[in-house]
Amino acid sequence: MSPHHTILVVVPDDDLRRSIIFALESEGFGLSVTSQLPALSDCPQVSAVDCIVVDENAIDVRSGGWERLGSLGRPAILLIDTLREIPPEFAHTAVMKPLLGSSLVDAVANSLAAGALRQAT
C-alpha cells in the first residue's frame, strides 16, 4: 500500500491496538492512534486521515458514539466480536475479531479504493 494513506485507529484494548498498529504499519500505512472515539471538534487530525478503524468497544452508545463516528466523514471499519445490532445508518465495513490473516488489511484497502472511486465520480 502507498504510504500516503493515513488511518485513524481507535481501539481501547492495548494488546489489540498494538497488533493493529503492527499489521497496518507493516503494510506501509501512516497511523494516528487513540483509545477513544474522538468528537470531530476534538480531533483536528481527522481531516488528514483517509480511513478509520474502530473497535466496537470504543463506541459509547449512550453518549452518541454512532453519531460521532458518522460525523467524522471517513470510510470506517468496525471491529466486532459479538453479533450485535449495528444501526442501519452505519454503511461501512465490519470485520470480525479475532483478526485472522489479512482481513483487516484487505478491508482497509477496499475502503480506500471505494473512497477513491467515490471521489472520482
Biopython code that builds the backbone (N, CA, C, O; Angstrom):
import numpy as np
from Bio.PDB.StructureBuilder import StructureBuilder

atoms = [
    (1, "MET", "N", (0.847, -1.190, 0.000)),
    (1, "MET", "CA", (0.000, 0.000, 0.000)),
    (1, "MET", "C", (0.886, 1.244, 0.000)),
    (1, "MET", "O", (2.050, 1.216, 0.397)),
    (2, "SER", "N", (0.300, 2.293, -0.447)),
    (2, "SER", "CA", (1.017, 3.553, -0.529)),
    (2, "SER", "C", (1.134, 4.204, 0.847)),
    (2, "SER", "O", (0.164, 4.232, 1.604)),
    (3, "PRO", "N", (2.324, 4.732, 1.178)),
    (3, "PRO", "CA", (2.496, 5.349, 2.496)),
    (3, "PRO", "C", (1.758, 6.667, 2.662)),
    (3, "PRO", "O", (1.735, 7.224, 3.760)),
    (4, "HIS", "N", (1.151, 7.181, 1.589)),
    (4, "HIS", "CA", (0.434, 8.456, 1.734)),
    (4, "HIS", "C", (-0.951, 8.289, 2.342)),
    (4, "HIS", "O", (-1.634, 9.283, 2.591)),
    (5, "HIS", "N", (-1.379, 7.057, 2.584)),
    (5, "HIS", "CA", (-2.656, 6.832, 3.237)),
    (5, "HIS", "C", (-2.465, 6.802, 4.751)),
    (5, "HIS", "O", (-1.587, 6.107, 5.262)),
    (6, "THR", "N", (-3.289, 7.555, 5.456)),
    (6, "THR", "CA", (-3.220, 7.591, 6.912)),
    (6, "THR", "C", (-4.523, 7.047, 7.482)),
    (6, "THR", "O", (-5.614, 7.416, 7.047)),
    (7, "ILE", "N", (-4.386, 6.170, 8.455)),
    (7, "ILE", "CA", (-5.520, 5.500, 9.072)),
    (7, "ILE", "C", (-5.620, 5.946, 10.528)),
    (7, "ILE", "O", (-4.620, 5.961, 11.246)),
    (8, "LEU", "N", (-6.831, 6.310, 10.962)),
    (8, "LEU", "CA", (-7.089, 6.586, 12.371)),
    (8, "LEU", "C", (-7.511, 5.271, 13.016)),
    (8, "LEU", "O", (-8.509, 4.670, 12.617)),
    (9, "VAL", "N", (-6.759, 4.829, 14.004)),
    (9, "VAL", "CA", (-7.048, 3.581, 14.723)),
    (9, "VAL", "C", (-7.609, 3.955, 16.091)),
    (9, "VAL", "O", (-6.958, 4.659, 16.862)),
    (10, "VAL", "N", (-8.820, 3.479, 16.389)),
    (10, "VAL", "CA", (-9.492, 3.779, 17.657)),
    (10, "VAL", "C", (-9.807, 2.449, 18.337)),
    (10, "VAL", "O", (-10.824, 1.815, 18.056)),
    (11, "VAL", "N", (-8.912, 2.042, 19.238)),
    (11, "VAL", "CA", (-9.037, 0.743, 19.900)),
    (11, "VAL", "C", (-8.649, 0.897, 21.365)),
    (11, "VAL", "O", (-7.511, 1.267, 21.657)),
    (12, "PRO", "N", (-9.569, 0.622, 22.302)),
    (12, "PRO", "CA", (-9.256, 0.799, 23.723)),
    (12, "PRO", "C", (-8.321, -0.269, 24.305)),
    (12, "PRO", "O", (-7.570, 0.027, 25.235)),
    (13, "ASP", "N", (-8.348, -1.485, 23.791)),
    (13, "ASP", "CA", (-7.530, -2.568, 24.335)),
    (13, "ASP", "C", (-6.081, -2.437, 23.853)),
    (13, "ASP", "O", (-5.821, -2.430, 22.650)),
    (14, "ASP", "N", (-5.138, -2.334, 24.803)),
    (14, "ASP", "CA", (-3.731, -2.118, 24.466)),
    (14, "ASP", "C", (-3.157, -3.200, 23.557)),
    (14, "ASP", "O", (-2.485, -2.885, 22.575)),
    (15, "ASP", "N", (-3.409, -4.463, 23.869)),
    (15, "ASP", "CA", (-2.842, -5.555, 23.077)),
    (15, "ASP", "C", (-3.391, -5.563, 21.657)),
    (15, "ASP", "O", (-2.634, -5.710, 20.697)),
    (16, "LEU", "N", (-4.689, -5.407, 21.521)),
    (16, "LEU", "CA", (-5.291, -5.367, 20.190)),
    (16, "LEU", "C", (-4.785, -4.160, 19.418)),
    (16, "LEU", "O", (-4.488, -4.264, 18.227)),
    (17, "ARG", "N", (-4.684, -3.021, 20.084)),
    (17, "ARG", "CA", (-4.199, -1.796, 19.437)),
    (17, "ARG", "C", (-2.777, -1.990, 18.913)),
    (17, "ARG", "O", (-2.474, -1.594, 17.787)),
    (18, "ARG", "N", (-1.901, -2.597, 19.723)),
    (18, "ARG", "CA", (-0.516, -2.847, 19.280)),
    (18, "ARG", "C", (-0.481, -3.790, 18.077)),
    (18, "ARG", "O", (0.307, -3.591, 17.152)),
    (19, "SER", "N", (-1.328, -4.807, 18.091)),
    (19, "SER", "CA", (-1.392, -5.751, 16.988)),
    (19, "SER", "C", (-1.838, -5.062, 15.695)),
    (19, "SER", "O", (-1.277, -5.306, 14.627)),
    (20, "ILE", "N", (-2.837, -4.213, 15.803)),
    (20, "ILE", "CA", (-3.331, -3.490, 14.631)),
    (20, "ILE", "C", (-2.290, -2.512, 14.121)),
    (20, "ILE", "O", (-2.103, -2.376, 12.912)),
    (21, "ILE", "N", (-1.620, -1.838, 15.020)),
    (21, "ILE", "CA", (-0.549, -0.915, 14.623)),
    (21, "ILE", "C", (0.518, -1.669, 13.831)),
    (21, "ILE", "O", (0.953, -1.215, 12.772)),
    (22, "PHE", "N", (0.934, -2.823, 14.352)),
    (22, "PHE", "CA", (1.950, -3.616, 13.667)),
    (22, "PHE", "C", (1.475, -4.023, 12.271)),
    (22, "PHE", "O", (2.209, -3.868, 11.295)),
    (23, "ALA", "N", (0.249, -4.542, 12.178)),
    (23, "ALA", "CA", (-0.273, -5.028, 10.902)),
    (23, "ALA", "C", (-0.361, -3.904, 9.866)),
    (23, "ALA", "O", (0.027, -4.088, 8.713)),
    (24, "LEU", "N", (-0.867, -2.753, 10.275)),
    (24, "LEU", "CA", (-1.056, -1.663, 9.317)),
    (24, "LEU", "C", (0.259, -0.962, 8.969)),
    (24, "LEU", "O", (0.482, -0.602, 7.813)),
    (25, "GLU", "N", (1.123, -0.771, 9.956)),
    (25, "GLU", "CA", (2.425, -0.158, 9.654)),
    (25, "GLU", "C", (3.257, -1.052, 8.747)),
    (25, "GLU", "O", (3.972, -0.555, 7.877)),
    (26, "SER", "N", (3.173, -2.361, 8.941)),
    (26, "SER", "CA", (3.953, -3.265, 8.095)),
    (26, "SER", "C", (3.471, -3.248, 6.649)),
    (26, "SER", "O", (4.198, -3.668, 5.749)),
    (27, "GLU", "N", (2.250, -2.765, 6.418)),
    (27, "GLU", "CA", (1.721, -2.610, 5.058)),
    (27, "GLU", "C", (1.982, -1.214, 4.498)),
    (27, "GLU", "O", (1.585, -0.912, 3.373)),
    (28, "GLY", "N", (2.642, -0.370, 5.271)),
    (28, "GLY", "CA", (3.032, 0.943, 4.777)),
    (28, "GLY", "C", (2.070, 2.079, 5.068)),
    (28, "GLY", "O", (2.251, 3.184, 4.556)),
    (29, "PHE", "N", (1.051, 1.829, 5.879)),
    (29, "PHE", "CA", (0.105, 2.881, 6.211)),
    (29, "PHE", "C", (0.689, 3.803, 7.279)),
    (29, "PHE", "O", (1.408, 3.352, 8.171)),
    (30, "GLY", "N", (0.380, 5.081, 7.184)),
    (30, "GLY", "CA", (0.632, 6.003, 8.268)),
    (30, "GLY", "C", (-0.521, 5.887, 9.248)),
    (30, "GLY", "O", (-1.649, 5.608, 8.844)),
    (31, "LEU", "N", (-0.256, 6.096, 10.528)),
    (31, "LEU", "CA", (-1.292, 5.901, 11.537)),
    (31, "LEU", "C", (-1.411, 7.087, 12.470)),
    (31, "LEU", "O", (-0.432, 7.764, 12.785)),
    (32, "SER", "N", (-2.638, 7.319, 12.903)),
    (32, "SER", "CA", (-2.947, 8.178, 14.029)),
    (32, "SER", "C", (-3.715, 7.266, 14.985)),
    (32, "SER", "O", (-4.680, 6.625, 14.569)),
    (33, "VAL", "N", (-3.316, 7.193, 16.240)),
    (33, "VAL", "CA", (-3.848, 6.172, 17.142)),
    (33, "VAL", "C", (-4.416, 6.810, 18.404)),
    (33, "VAL", "O", (-3.822, 7.722, 18.981)),
    (34, "THR", "N", (-5.584, 6.309, 18.822)),
    (34, "THR", "CA", (-6.206, 6.747, 20.064)),
    (34, "THR", "C", (-6.997, 5.589, 20.665)),
    (34, "THR", "O", (-7.305, 4.613, 19.981)),
    (35, "SER", "N", (-7.315, 5.706, 21.930)),
    (35, "SER", "CA", (-8.065, 4.632, 22.583)),
    (35, "SER", "C", (-9.565, 4.918, 22.656)),
    (35, "SER", "O", (-10.348, 4.016, 22.955)),
    (36, "GLN", "N", (-9.973, 6.152, 22.389)),
    (36, "GLN", "CA", (-11.388, 6.526, 22.463)),
    (36, "GLN", "C", (-11.801, 7.247, 21.194)),
    (36, "GLN", "O", (-11.006, 7.972, 20.596)),
    (37, "LEU", "N", (-13.037, 7.048, 20.786)),
    (37, "LEU", "CA", (-13.565, 7.703, 19.597)),
    (37, "LEU", "C", (-13.688, 9.199, 19.871)),
    (37, "LEU", "O", (-14.437, 9.611, 20.757)),
    (38, "PRO", "N", (-12.961, 10.004, 19.118)),
    (38, "PRO", "CA", (-12.997, 11.448, 19.383)),
    (38, "PRO", "C", (-14.205, 12.109, 18.740)),
    (38, "PRO", "O", (-14.778, 11.602, 17.775)),
    (39, "ALA", "N", (-14.569, 13.235, 19.290)),
    (39, "ALA", "CA", (-15.530, 14.102, 18.612)),
    (39, "ALA", "C", (-14.769, 14.825, 17.511)),
    (39, "ALA", "O", (-13.575, 15.087, 17.658)),
    (40, "LEU", "N", (-15.426, 15.145, 16.432)),
    (40, "LEU", "CA", (-14.767, 15.802, 15.315)),
    (40, "LEU", "C", (-14.067, 17.080, 15.767)),
    (40, "LEU", "O", (-12.954, 17.368, 15.326)),
    (41, "SER", "N", (-14.706, 17.835, 16.635)),
    (41, "SER", "CA", (-14.118, 19.091, 17.107)),
    (41, "SER", "C", (-12.897, 18.863, 17.996)),
    (41, "SER", "O", (-12.069, 19.760, 18.151)),
    (42, "ASP", "N", (-12.779, 17.659, 18.585)),
    (42, "ASP", "CA", (-11.644, 17.353, 19.462)),
    (42, "ASP", "C", (-10.505, 16.669, 18.719)),
    (42, "ASP", "O", (-9.495, 16.323, 19.331)),
    (43, "CYS", "N", (-10.647, 16.469, 17.422)),
    (43, "CYS", "CA", (-9.689, 15.651, 16.688)),
    (43, "CYS", "C", (-9.323, 16.314, 15.361)),
    (43, "CYS", "O", (-9.809, 15.893, 14.311)),
    (44, "PRO", "N", (-8.472, 17.344, 15.391)),
    (44, "PRO", "CA", (-8.138, 18.027, 14.153)),
    (44, "PRO", "C", (-7.431, 17.126, 13.141)),
    (44, "PRO", "O", (-7.453, 17.420, 11.946)),
    (45, "GLN", "N", (-6.799, 16.025, 13.598)),
    (45, "GLN", "CA", (-6.098, 15.150, 12.669)),
    (45, "GLN", "C", (-7.050, 14.333, 11.802)),
    (45, "GLN", "O", (-6.602, 13.686, 10.856)),
    (46, "VAL", "N", (-8.353, 14.343, 12.095)),
    (46, "VAL", "CA", (-9.312, 13.584, 11.285)),
    (46, "VAL", "C", (-9.282, 14.056, 9.838)),
    (46, "VAL", "O", (-9.441, 13.249, 8.922)),
    (47, "SER", "N", (-9.085, 15.336, 9.624)),
    (47, "SER", "CA", (-9.050, 15.839, 8.248)),
    (47, "SER", "C", (-7.883, 15.263, 7.462)),
    (47, "SER", "O", (-7.897, 15.287, 6.231)),
    (48, "ALA", "N", (-6.871, 14.744, 8.154)),
    (48, "ALA", "CA", (-5.699, 14.186, 7.490)),
    (48, "ALA", "C", (-5.770, 12.674, 7.316)),
    (48, "ALA", "O", (-4.865, 12.091, 6.719)),
    (49, "VAL", "N", (-6.813, 12.020, 7.816)),
    (49, "VAL", "CA", (-6.889, 10.561, 7.689)),
    (49, "VAL", "C", (-7.791, 10.181, 6.525)),
    (49, "VAL", "O", (-8.705, 10.912, 6.143)),
    (50, "ASP", "N", (-7.497, 9.005, 5.977)),
    (50, "ASP", "CA", (-8.248, 8.513, 4.829)),
    (50, "ASP", "C", (-9.284, 7.472, 5.214)),
    (50, "ASP", "O", (-10.217, 7.208, 4.455)),
    (51, "CYS", "N", (-9.124, 6.880, 6.388)),
    (51, "CYS", "CA", (-9.978, 5.777, 6.805)),
    (51, "CYS", "C", (-9.879, 5.653, 8.327)),
    (51, "CYS", "O", (-8.884, 6.057, 8.928)),
    (52, "ILE", "N", (-10.920, 5.091, 8.938)),
    (52, "ILE", "CA", (-10.939, 4.904, 10.389)),
    (52, "ILE", "C", (-11.161, 3.426, 10.681)),
    (52, "ILE", "O", (-12.071, 2.803, 10.134)),
    (53, "VAL", "N", (-10.317, 2.872, 11.552)),
    (53, "VAL", "CA", (-10.525, 1.518, 12.075)),
    (53, "VAL", "C", (-10.943, 1.699, 13.526)),
    (53, "VAL", "O", (-10.183, 2.236, 14.332)),
    (54, "VAL", "N", (-12.149, 1.253, 13.861)),
    (54, "VAL", "CA", (-12.667, 1.474, 15.216)),
    (54, "VAL", "C", (-13.185, 0.165, 15.805)),
    (54, "VAL", "O", (-13.943, -0.565, 15.166)),
    (55, "ASP", "N", (-12.768, -0.114, 17.019)),
    (55, "ASP", "CA", (-13.241, -1.282, 17.747)),
    (55, "ASP", "C", (-14.621, -0.976, 18.320)),
    (55, "ASP", "O", (-14.876, 0.133, 18.790)),
    (56, "GLU", "N", (-15.502, -1.962, 18.277)),
    (56, "GLU", "CA", (-16.856, -1.755, 18.802)),
    (56, "GLU", "C", (-16.840, -1.289, 20.255)),
    (56, "GLU", "O", (-17.754, -0.584, 20.683)),
    (57, "ASN", "N", (-15.822, -1.670, 21.014)),
    (57, "ASN", "CA", (-15.734, -1.287, 22.423)),
    (57, "ASN", "C", (-15.383, 0.186, 22.619)),
    (57, "ASN", "O", (-15.443, 0.693, 23.740)),
    (58, "ALA", "N", (-15.019, 0.874, 21.540)),
    (58, "ALA", "CA", (-14.716, 2.306, 21.630)),
    (58, "ALA", "C", (-15.944, 3.168, 21.375)),
    (58, "ALA", "O", (-15.890, 4.390, 21.506)),
    (59, "ILE", "N", (-17.052, 2.529, 21.011)),
    (59, "ILE", "CA", (-18.266, 3.282, 20.697)),
    (59, "ILE", "C", (-19.195, 3.263, 21.902)),
    (59, "ILE", "O", (-19.743, 2.223, 22.266)),
    (60, "ASP", "N", (-19.362, 4.425, 22.512)),
    (60, "ASP", "CA", (-20.260, 4.562, 23.649)),
    (60, "ASP", "C", (-21.623, 5.012, 23.128)),
    (60, "ASP", "O", (-21.828, 6.178, 22.791)),
    (61, "VAL", "N", (-22.542, 4.061, 23.071)),
    (61, "VAL", "CA", (-23.868, 4.333, 22.517)),
    (61, "VAL", "C", (-24.592, 5.408, 23.309)),
    (61, "VAL", "O", (-25.309, 6.227, 22.734)),
    (62, "ARG", "N", (-24.411, 5.413, 24.632)),
    (62, "ARG", "CA", (-25.120, 6.382, 25.487)),
    (62, "ARG", "C", (-24.700, 7.816, 25.225)),
    (62, "ARG", "O", (-25.481, 8.742, 25.442)),
    (63, "SER", "N", (-23.469, 8.008, 24.758)),
    (63, "SER", "CA", (-23.025, 9.385, 24.508)),
    (63, "SER", "C", (-22.965, 9.714, 23.018)),
    (63, "SER", "O", (-22.216, 10.596, 22.597)),
    (64, "GLY", "N", (-23.762, 8.995, 22.225)),
    (64, "GLY", "CA", (-23.853, 9.318, 20.803)),
    (64, "GLY", "C", (-22.687, 8.824, 19.974)),
    (64, "GLY", "O", (-22.298, 9.478, 19.007)),
    (65, "GLY", "N", (-22.126, 7.688, 20.332)),
    (65, "GLY", "CA", (-20.959, 7.158, 19.634)),
    (65, "GLY", "C", (-21.170, 6.902, 18.151)),
    (65, "GLY", "O", (-20.291, 7.193, 17.340)),
    (66, "TRP", "N", (-22.349, 6.351, 17.783)),
    (66, "TRP", "CA", (-22.609, 6.099, 16.363)),
    (66, "TRP", "C", (-22.674, 7.410, 15.589)),
    (66, "TRP", "O", (-22.141, 7.507, 14.484)),
    (67, "GLU", "N", (-23.319, 8.410, 16.160)),
    (67, "GLU", "CA", (-23.409, 9.710, 15.502)),
    (67, "GLU", "C", (-22.022, 10.336, 15.369)),
    (67, "GLU", "O", (-21.692, 10.930, 14.342)),
    (68, "ARG", "N", (-21.219, 10.195, 16.420)),
    (68, "ARG", "CA", (-19.864, 10.739, 16.384)),
    (68, "ARG", "C", (-19.054, 10.069, 15.274)),
    (68, "ARG", "O", (-18.338, 10.742, 14.532)),
    (69, "LEU", "N", (-19.166, 8.756, 15.163)),
    (69, "LEU", "CA", (-18.452, 8.033, 14.109)),
    (69, "LEU", "C", (-18.909, 8.514, 12.738)),
    (69, "LEU", "O", (-18.083, 8.734, 11.853)),
    (70, "GLY", "N", (-20.202, 8.678, 12.558)),
    (70, "GLY", "CA", (-20.717, 9.171, 11.280)),
    (70, "GLY", "C", (-20.269, 10.578, 10.963)),
    (70, "GLY", "O", (-20.062, 10.919, 9.798)),
    (71, "SER", "N", (-20.117, 11.402, 11.993)),
    (71, "SER", "CA", (-19.733, 12.801, 11.768)),
    (71, "SER", "C", (-18.281, 12.958, 11.336)),
    (71, "SER", "O", (-17.892, 14.022, 10.854)),
    (72, "LEU", "N", (-17.478, 11.916, 11.502)),
    (72, "LEU", "CA", (-16.071, 12.012, 11.122)),
    (72, "LEU", "C", (-15.896, 12.020, 9.606)),
    (72, "LEU", "O", (-14.862, 12.463, 9.106)),
    (73, "GLY", "N", (-16.886, 11.541, 8.879)),
    (73, "GLY", "CA", (-16.896, 11.689, 7.431)),
    (73, "GLY", "C", (-15.822, 10.928, 6.679)),
    (73, "GLY", "O", (-15.368, 11.373, 5.625)),
    (74, "ARG", "N", (-15.417, 9.802, 7.199)),
    (74, "ARG", "CA", (-14.408, 8.975, 6.546)),
    (74, "ARG", "C", (-14.914, 7.545, 6.467)),
    (74, "ARG", "O", (-15.748, 7.137, 7.275)),
    (75, "PRO", "N", (-14.406, 6.760, 5.481)),
    (75, "PRO", "CA", (-14.744, 5.340, 5.469)),
    (75, "PRO", "C", (-14.321, 4.717, 6.797)),
    (75, "PRO", "O", (-13.270, 5.056, 7.341)),
    (76, "ALA", "N", (-15.136, 3.813, 7.312)),
    (76, "ALA", "CA", (-14.843, 3.219, 8.617)),
    (76, "ALA", "C", (-14.906, 1.699, 8.540)),
    (76, "ALA", "O", (-15.697, 1.121, 7.795)),
    (77, "ILE", "N", (-14.050, 1.079, 9.333)),
    (77, "ILE", "CA", (-14.061, -0.365, 9.502)),
    (77, "ILE", "C", (-14.320, -0.624, 10.971)),
    (77, "ILE", "O", (-13.548, -0.207, 11.834)),
    (78, "LEU", "N", (-15.406, -1.312, 11.246)),
    (78, "LEU", "CA", (-15.802, -1.625, 12.611)),
    (78, "LEU", "C", (-15.331, -3.029, 12.961)),
    (78, "LEU", "O", (-15.655, -3.991, 12.264)),
    (79, "LEU", "N", (-14.567, -3.144, 14.041)),
    (79, "LEU", "CA", (-14.092, -4.440, 14.518)),
    (79, "LEU", "C", (-15.087, -4.967, 15.542)),
    (79, "LEU", "O", (-15.333, -4.326, 16.564)),
    (80, "ILE", "N", (-15.660, -6.138, 15.265)),
    (80, "ILE", "CA", (-16.685, -6.691, 16.151)),
    (80, "ILE", "C", (-16.326, -8.112, 16.557)),
    (80, "ILE", "O", (-15.703, -8.851, 15.794)),
    (81, "ASP", "N", (-16.725, -8.483, 17.763)),
    (81, "ASP", "CA", (-16.501, -9.866, 18.197)),
    (81, "ASP", "C", (-17.771, -10.517, 18.713)),
    (81, "ASP", "O", (-17.770, -11.703, 19.044)),
    (82, "THR", "N", (-18.830, -9.774, 18.785)),
    (82, "THR", "CA", (-20.122, -10.342, 19.167)),
    (82, "THR", "C", (-21.142, -9.880, 18.148)),
    (82, "THR", "O", (-21.064, -8.766, 17.629)),
    (83, "LEU", "N", (-22.084, -10.736, 17.871)),
    (83, "LEU", "CA", (-23.143, -10.299, 16.972)),
    (83, "LEU", "C", (-24.018, -9.338, 17.745)),
    (83, "LEU", "O", (-24.587, -9.694, 18.776)),
    (84, "ARG", "N", (-24.122, -8.138, 17.254)),
    (84, "ARG", "CA", (-24.936, -7.132, 17.903)),
    (84, "ARG", "C", (-25.596, -6.301, 16.839)),
    (84, "ARG", "O", (-25.211, -6.343, 15.670)),
    (85, "GLU", "N", (-26.561, -5.571, 17.232)),
    (85, "GLU", "CA", (-27.278, -4.749, 16.271)),
    (85, "GLU", "C", (-26.436, -3.539, 15.896)),
    (85, "GLU", "O", (-26.022, -2.752, 16.747)),
    (86, "ILE", "N", (-26.202, -3.419, 14.620)),
    (86, "ILE", "CA", (-25.475, -2.265, 14.099)),
    (86, "ILE", "C", (-26.503, -1.355, 13.443)),
    (86, "ILE", "O", (-27.291, -1.818, 12.619)),
    (87, "PRO", "N", (-26.514, -0.086, 13.785)),
    (87, "PRO", "CA", (-27.519, 0.817, 13.217)),
    (87, "PRO", "C", (-27.477, 0.808, 11.691)),
    (87, "PRO", "O", (-26.397, 0.740, 11.104)),
    (88, "PRO", "N", (-28.624, 0.874, 11.051)),
    (88, "PRO", "CA", (-28.661, 0.832, 9.591)),
    (88, "PRO", "C", (-27.907, 1.988, 8.935)),
    (88, "PRO", "O", (-27.468, 1.867, 7.791)),
    (89, "GLU", "N", (-27.754, 3.090, 9.635)),
    (89, "GLU", "CA", (-27.020, 4.213, 9.041)),
    (89, "GLU", "C", (-25.514, 3.975, 8.992)),
    (89, "GLU", "O", (-24.790, 4.744, 8.359)),
    (90, "PHE", "N", (-25.027, 2.908, 9.659)),
    (90, "PHE", "CA", (-23.606, 2.564, 9.562)),
    (90, "PHE", "C", (-23.403, 1.778, 8.274)),
    (90, "PHE", "O", (-23.519, 0.552, 8.256)),
    (91, "ALA", "N", (-23.101, 2.490, 7.206)),
    (91, "ALA", "CA", (-22.969, 1.869, 5.886)),
    (91, "ALA", "C", (-21.496, 1.658, 5.556)),
    (91, "ALA", "O", (-21.028, 2.030, 4.480)),
    (92, "HIS", "N", (-20.791, 1.069, 6.473)),
    (92, "HIS", "CA", (-19.365, 0.846, 6.288)),
    (92, "HIS", "C", (-19.084, -0.649, 6.415)),
    (92, "HIS", "O", (-20.000, -1.467, 6.326)),
    (93, "THR", "N", (-17.830, -0.999, 6.622)),
    (93, "THR", "CA", (-17.395, -2.388, 6.676)),
    (93, "THR", "C", (-17.272, -2.863, 8.112)),
    (93, "THR", "O", (-16.838, -2.117, 8.989)),
    (94, "ALA", "N", (-17.657, -4.110, 8.346)),
    (94, "ALA", "CA", (-17.445, -4.744, 9.648)),
    (94, "ALA", "C", (-16.511, -5.932, 9.451)),
    (94, "ALA", "O", (-16.641, -6.681, 8.483)),
    (95, "VAL", "N", (-15.566, -6.097, 10.378)),
    (95, "VAL", "CA", (-14.615, -7.211, 10.354)),
    (95, "VAL", "C", (-14.701, -7.904, 11.707)),
    (95, "VAL", "O", (-14.632, -7.264, 12.756)),
    (96, "MET", "N", (-14.852, -9.213, 11.663)),
    (96, "MET", "CA", (-14.963, -9.994, 12.903)),
    (96, "MET", "C", (-13.599, -10.165, 13.578)),
    (96, "MET", "O", (-12.586, -10.386, 12.914)),
    (97, "LYS", "N", (-13.596, -10.059, 14.908)),
    (97, "LYS", "CA", (-12.428, -10.409, 15.710)),
    (97, "LYS", "C", (-12.605, -11.859, 16.153)),
    (97, "LYS", "O", (-13.747, -12.281, 16.334)),
    (98, "PRO", "N", (-11.569, -12.628, 16.333)),
    (98, "PRO", "CA", (-10.173, -12.221, 16.183)),
    (98, "PRO", "C", (-9.830, -11.966, 14.715)),
    (98, "PRO", "O", (-10.388, -12.582, 13.807)),
    (99, "LEU", "N", (-8.900, -11.043, 14.519)),
    (99, "LEU", "CA", (-8.477, -10.687, 13.169)),
    (99, "LEU", "C", (-7.558, -11.781, 12.645)),
    (99, "LEU", "O", (-6.473, -12.004, 13.180)),
    (100, "LEU", "N", (-7.997, -12.450, 11.608)),
    (100, "LEU", "CA", (-7.239, -13.563, 11.043)),
    (100, "LEU", "C", (-6.743, -13.208, 9.654)),
    (100, "LEU", "O", (-7.434, -12.552, 8.874)),
    (101, "GLY", "N", (-5.542, -13.653, 9.364)),
    (101, "GLY", "CA", (-4.991, -13.424, 8.029)),
    (101, "GLY", "C", (-4.912, -11.953, 7.703)),
    (101, "GLY", "O", (-4.509, -11.128, 8.524)),
    (102, "SER", "N", (-5.303, -11.650, 6.496)),
    (102, "SER", "CA", (-5.213, -10.259, 6.024)),
    (102, "SER", "C", (-6.573, -9.565, 6.024)),
    (102, "SER", "O", (-6.773, -8.597, 5.292)),
    (103, "SER", "N", (-7.505, -10.050, 6.836)),
    (103, "SER", "CA", (-8.869, -9.498, 6.797)),
    (103, "SER", "C", (-8.909, -7.992, 7.055)),
    (103, "SER", "O", (-9.633, -7.269, 6.370)),
    (104, "LEU", "N", (-8.148, -7.514, 8.025)),
    (104, "LEU", "CA", (-8.164, -6.081, 8.319)),
    (104, "LEU", "C", (-7.493, -5.286, 7.206)),
    (104, "LEU", "O", (-8.038, -4.279, 6.753)),
    (105, "VAL", "N", (-6.331, -5.720, 6.765)),
    (105, "VAL", "CA", (-5.611, -5.012, 5.704)),
    (105, "VAL", "C", (-6.451, -4.995, 4.425)),
    (105, "VAL", "O", (-6.513, -3.977, 3.736)),
    (106, "ASP", "N", (-7.094, -6.115, 4.108)),
    (106, "ASP", "CA", (-7.958, -6.168, 2.927)),
    (106, "ASP", "C", (-9.137, -5.201, 3.067)),
    (106, "ASP", "O", (-9.497, -4.515, 2.110)),
    (107, "ALA", "N", (-9.733, -5.147, 4.253)),
    (107, "ALA", "CA", (-10.865, -4.236, 4.479)),
    (107, "ALA", "C", (-10.433, -2.780, 4.337)),
    (107, "ALA", "O", (-11.159, -1.971, 3.759)),
    (108, "VAL", "N", (-9.258, -2.442, 4.859)),
    (108, "VAL", "CA", (-8.740, -1.073, 4.729)),
    (108, "VAL", "C", (-8.503, -0.753, 3.252)),
    (108, "VAL", "O", (-8.913, 0.301, 2.767)),
    (109, "ALA", "N", (-7.842, -1.663, 2.543)),
    (109, "ALA", "CA", (-7.556, -1.433, 1.118)),
    (109, "ALA", "C", (-8.852, -1.266, 0.324)),
    (109, "ALA", "O", (-8.945, -0.383, -0.528)),
    (110, "ASN", "N", (-9.841, -2.100, 0.594)),
    (110, "ASN", "CA", (-11.124, -1.999, -0.106)),
    (110, "ASN", "C", (-11.838, -0.689, 0.216)),
    (110, "ASN", "O", (-12.426, -0.070, -0.671)),
    (111, "SER", "N", (-11.791, -0.263, 1.475)),
    (111, "SER", "CA", (-12.422, 1.004, 1.862)),
    (111, "SER", "C", (-11.741, 2.186, 1.194)),
    (111, "SER", "O", (-12.406, 3.118, 0.743)),
    (112, "LEU", "N", (-10.419, 2.149, 1.131)),
    (112, "LEU", "CA", (-9.678, 3.223, 0.470)),
    (112, "LEU", "C", (-9.990, 3.257, -1.023)),
    (112, "LEU", "O", (-10.169, 4.329, -1.601)),
    (113, "ALA", "N", (-10.053, 2.085, -1.641)),
    (113, "ALA", "CA", (-10.367, 2.017, -3.068)),
    (113, "ALA", "C", (-11.783, 2.530, -3.340)),
    (113, "ALA", "O", (-11.999, 3.267, -4.302)),
    (114, "ALA", "N", (-12.727, 2.156, -2.518)),
    (114, "ALA", "CA", (-14.102, 2.614, -2.671)),
    (114, "ALA", "C", (-14.185, 4.125, -2.472)),
    (114, "ALA", "O", (-14.914, 4.808, -3.192)),
    (115, "GLY", "N", (-13.441, 4.646, -1.500)),
    (115, "GLY", "CA", (-13.416, 6.100, -1.279)),
    (115, "GLY", "C", (-12.825, 6.839, -2.448)),
    (115, "GLY", "O", (-13.314, 7.910, -2.811)),
    (116, "ALA", "N", (-11.775, 6.293, -3.055)),
    (116, "ALA", "CA", (-11.155, 6.918, -4.231)),
    (116, "ALA", "C", (-12.118, 6.887, -5.407)),
    (116, "ALA", "O", (-12.192, 7.841, -6.182)),
    (117, "LEU", "N", (-12.854, 5.793, -5.539)),
    (117, "LEU", "CA", (-13.831, 5.678, -6.612)),
    (117, "LEU", "C", (-14.942, 6.713, -6.452)),
    (117, "LEU", "O", (-15.361, 7.335, -7.428)),
    (118, "ARG", "N", (-15.424, 6.899, -5.205)),
    (118, "ARG", "CA", (-16.475, 7.894, -4.943)),
    (118, "ARG", "C", (-15.974, 9.307, -5.265)),
    (118, "ARG", "O", (-16.724, 10.123, -5.800)),
    (119, "GLN", "N", (-14.716, 9.593, -4.943)),
    (119, "GLN", "CA", (-14.170, 10.927, -5.210)),
    (119, "GLN", "C", (-14.006, 11.181, -6.694)),
    (119, "GLN", "O", (-14.105, 12.322, -7.146)),
    (120, "ALA", "N", (-13.754, 10.117, -7.463)),
    (120, "ALA", "CA", (-13.532, 10.263, -8.902)),
    (120, "ALA", "C", (-14.837, 10.493, -9.659)),
    (120, "ALA", "O", (-14.827, 10.985, -10.787)),
    (121, "THR", "N", (-15.958, 10.135, -9.035)),
    (121, "THR", "CA", (-17.241, 10.291, -9.743)),
    (121, "THR", "C", (-17.962, 11.540, -9.351)),
    (121, "THR", "O", (-19.051, 11.810, -9.858)),
]
sb = StructureBuilder()
sb.init_structure("model")
sb.init_model(0)
sb.init_chain("A")
sb.init_seg("    ")
for serial, (resi, resn, name, xyz) in enumerate(atoms, 1):
    if name == "N":
        sb.init_residue(resn, " ", resi, " ")
    sb.init_atom(name, np.array(xyz, "f"), 0.0, 1.0, " ", f" {name:<3s}", serial, name[0])
structure = sb.get_structure()
